[in-house]
Amino acid sequence: MMKMLKKILVPIDGSEHSWRAMEYAAALARLSGGHLVILTIVKPGINAVGGAPLEEELVYSANGPVMQIGNEVLGAAKHLMDKQEVPCDYLLAISGRPSEEIIKLGRREGCDTIVMGSRGFGTLEGMLKRSVSRTVVEDAGVPVIVIK
């Protein structure tokens, strides 16, 4: 018999949909005796202060602004999850391709399920632009639950 919902990957970005996905995943983990791997991905080159791209040393610096943004999101997640009584690991990744990073880290961590939020693209935008959640659903190789 296949073990499911034992290690659930939850990619978060600080959006309302990602917080709902995290709560849903916590409920699944409680029911199954599972464990959550909460992941946030920051894009290299984003600048929290202005529009100028950051120098590479700042992007990958542990104290750099990109890492601070990711750590703030993970800190908020940890604050919410401390009340849930579900075992969690927290990961921060830097990648310009979030869907590929989600799939890669899910495999590396041995996750059997992914629970993630949907951005809620409209019909036209959804046809023109492939969303991260759609890419993960199609390419992950494990069950993916998308929360709206």
Salt bridges, closest charged atoms under 4 A:
ASP13 OD2 - ARG119 NH2 2.72
GLU16 OE2 - ARG20 NH1 2.45
ASP82 OD1 - LYS78 NZ 3.07
ASP89 OD2 - HIS35 NE2 2.90
GLU100 OE2 - ARG97 NH1 3.62
GLU101 OE1 - LYS104 NZ 3.47
GLU109 OE2 - ARG108 NH2 3.07
GLU138 OE1 - ARG130 NH2 2.27
GLU138 OE2 - ARG134 NE 3.10
ASP139 OD2 - ARG130 NH2 3.85
